[in-house]
Amino acid sequence: MDGAQWILIDYGDIVIHVFDDEIRTYYDLEKFWIDAPRIPLETADPGEKS
């Protein structure tokens, strides 16, 4: 992936976009999701066993 400007990682329910700065600014994907509901992420307590 050397030289890649945009990498998409698809985990089914979650899609991750990794951009270099220039491509992120050019496509500005945040504008498409500005009205989407936010889902808070819960972080696990490092001392907690699952």
N, C-alpha and C positions, 0 to 999 in steps of 0.2 A: 504494500500500500504506500510505498515511497512515492512522494509527489502527489498523493491524492488530495483533492481540495474539499471533497465532501464524501463522508462515509456514512452509510445508513445501516443500522443494526436493527433487525426486526425480530422481536421476541414474541410475536403474536399479539398479545394485548398491549404491549409496550413497544414503541418505535423510538430509537435514539438516533439523532442526527449529530454528526461531529463535523464541524466546518473549520476551514481556516478563516481568519478574520475578514478577508476581502469577499469571499463567497457568502459568508453569513450576512454581511452588510448588503450585498447585492440582492439576495433572495428575500431577506427580511421575513422569514416564516412566522415570526411572532405576530405579525399583523393579521394572519389568518386565524390565530388562536386567541386573540385578545379577549373575546367574549366567552371563551370556553370556561366551564366551571373548573376551579382549582381543587385538586385532591391532595390534602396534606399527606406527606410521607411520614410514617412513624419510624423512628430510629430505635433499634434494639439497645437495651442496656447492656454494656459490655460484660457485666457480671451475671447477667440473666442467662439461664440455660434453657434451650428450646426443646 
